[in-house]
Amino acid sequence: MILVTGGTGFVGSHLVRRLLRRGEQVRVLARSVAGISGVEAVAGDVGDVASVTAAAQGCAVAIHLVGIIQERHGVSFQAVHVNGTRSVIEACRRANVQRLIHMSALGSRANAASRYHQTKWAAEELVRDSGLPATIFRPSVMSGVGNSFLPEVRGLLHRGPFIPVIGNGRSRLQPVWVEDVVSCFVGALDRPDTAGQAYELGGPEQFTFDELLDILAAVEGTRKPKVHLPIRLMRPIVWLGSHITPRFPVTPDQLTMLLEDSICDIGPMRETFGIEPARLRDHLTD
């Protein structure tokens, strides 16, 4: 039996389908089990050790995917990424789970600039110190059905007479198809020697943000000029907007991440899991 936390989310829904096709027995931990079918669903929350422990009973492997990209309604990065991971680790110990496969994020590192990456790194440190045979994955921006990032970027193409770009548009991305990410997770199940390792996951191409917009505009058939908005102007606007309404499209933390490169060496990904990752253009219509 494989326990999946975050099994109803973007990556989780793709992963669960793949596991079921492999004939695996899957148990999904979710806050609400209404509408979940095809798997054993257990109501619970990663913030509650008791509920995670109950869900982990009888499982040989736990795949921990739960994460948030934005803090809202009192739900913090610390609570979800750090405390949630601590709960999963403790539950694995109590339930005698033999393997842990953990989702982090590209850019997570010591002394990261953003709170998102800081807390993802803190969660990784907990996993490394847990004593459990664990594999860590750090994907770049992902594409695929159910993804929110690319649709949000595409939305910029259709608002107003120009395409707004925060900063100079030169930060680099390496989008990876979600099914390639799933292949790595599944590959780790078959490779116990990946325990104790962390793998950065990306696609075969790197783009600046400007280049990504050009690609998406060509797909959408949109021809508009890009207007670069100075960071010194946007920082106070983003800070004020995010404090006025939780629905403001960008937070100060996300602004920090937007200005960083999200690229990696995918040699270890290719060599370990035998994957030749898909190009972005091959799945833009998914």
HELIX and SHEET records of a PDB file:
HELIX    1   1 PHE A   10  ARG A   21  1                                  12    
HELIX    2   2 VAL A   49  ALA A   56  1                                   8    
HELIX    3   3 PHE A   77  PHE A   77  1                                   1    
HELIX    4   4 GLN A   78  ASN A   83  3                                   6    
HELIX    5   5 GLY A   84  ALA A   95  1                                  12    
HELIX    6   6 ARG A  115  ARG A  128  1                                  14    
HELIX    7   7 PHE A  149  LEU A  156  1                                   8    
HELIX    8   8 VAL A  178  LEU A  189  1                                  12    
HELIX    9   9 PRO A  192  THR A  194  5                                   3    
HELIX   10  10 PHE A  209  GLU A  220  1                                  12    
HELIX   11  11 ILE A  231  ILE A  244  1                                  14    
HELIX   12  12 PRO A  252  LEU A  258  1                                   7    
HELIX   13  13 GLY A  267  PHE A  273  1                                   7    
HELIX   14  14 LEU A  280  HIS A  283  5                                   4    
SHEET    1   A 7 GLU A  40  ALA A  43  0                                        
SHEET    2   A 7 VAL A  26  ALA A  30  1                                        
SHEET    3   A 7 ILE A   2  THR A   5  1                                        
SHEET    4   A 7 VAL A  61  HIS A  64  1                                        
SHEET    5   A 7 ARG A  99  MET A 103  1                                        
SHEET    6   A 7 ALA A 134  PRO A 139  1                                        
SHEET    7   A 7 ALA A 198  LEU A 201  1                                        
SHEET    1   B 2 MET A 142  SER A 143  0                                        
SHEET    2   B 2 VAL A 176  TRP A 177  1                                        
SHEET    1   C 2 ILE A 163  ILE A 166  0                                        
SHEET    2   C 2 LYS A 226  LEU A 229  1                                        
SHEET    1   D 2 ARG A 172  LEU A 173  0                                        
SHEET    2   D 2 PHE A 207  THR A 208 -1                                        
END                                                                             
